[in-house]
Amino acid sequence: MENFIVSARKYRPDSFDTVVAQSSITTTLKNAIKNSQLAHAYLFCGPRGVGKTTCARIFAKTINCSNLSPEVEACNECESCKAFNTSRSFNIHELDAASNNSVDDIRQLIDQVRIPPQVGKYSVYIIDEVHMLSSQAFNAFLKTLEEPPKHAIFILATTEKHKIIPTILSRCQIFDFNRIGISDIAGHLEYVAKNEGVTAEKEALNIIAQKADGAMRDALSIFDQIVSFSGKDITYQDVISNLNVLDYDYYFRLVEHFVKNEVPDSLMIFDDILNHGFDGHHFINGLSSHLRNLLVCKDPVTVQLLEVSGEIKDRYKVQAASCENDFLLKALEISNECDMQYKMSQNKRLLVELAIVRIAQLTLKKK
Ligand SMILES: [Zn+2]
């Protein structure tokens, strides 16, 4: 069998320059290295899959490189870099606090911290999911964090900053990682696809990016899943059927019927959607998103909140022009109401149908 490396690992960035969509953080880190202003403790906060541990590793590799480039990137050739690149460097220690959160685990780490590195200048300790440490473990760690040996640098990573106690926060330089935007993720997927000899429709990658909800790691594993399903040729249709995503097209057609007050046609589209195996709640959520997208298209300032690619974007703009603000607002209210009542309702299909009928009649009175 061909040796398959998952994309999330294969395309893990190994220099500051290749980290996607966190340029303000990588620039600050590079400047700190350039000006020799390293702190002893950093706290990397942000949602999962946005590059916290990756940046921590790149940082550890870069500060230990003996031959930094003028752009403050590791050389990948010195002894230390080679050790990093083959995951056998002794200058980096990773502790996953989600599974090692006891006082003993931390004591072991503290013992290790005292030993200076043999190669390179710094030993970097990455503590992932640091908010999971028990309070005793936190307290045991505090002393080391207060007076760390010269060679030790701590990088704490967390998805839940609010759970970090103030005494730790005040001792760290804090970096907030952003959710990665849909267009940035889609752009990176395009690059990966090209490298893997996969052709992919732009909108197909966009849907994967949406589904990943800001996490590059998730996007890449969905990408792998689709590739193993449909091979080297990825279409929009493949992706939506594979990920159980409702086609945009349904909603565009539905709104066309809404503005013409065509109640029966609207109901038939909903029936068609149910027949394709989607449930009513999924549908109504999608409808709310669609109406929201149309609403943001109404204003040149908010149109940038629309996270879809070129062709679909134009379709949204055209449809938005055919709807009045008032209609969109009221329709959104009705679908939102339906969403909230959905779980409680005994007759879910009727509930959604009623919402559809009401929306399809919104512009009727005016006429
Ligand atoms: Zn190097």
Residues whose N, C-alpha, C, O or C-beta is under 5 A from the ligand:
A	BS01	ZN	C65 S66 N67 A74 C75 N76 E77 C78 C81
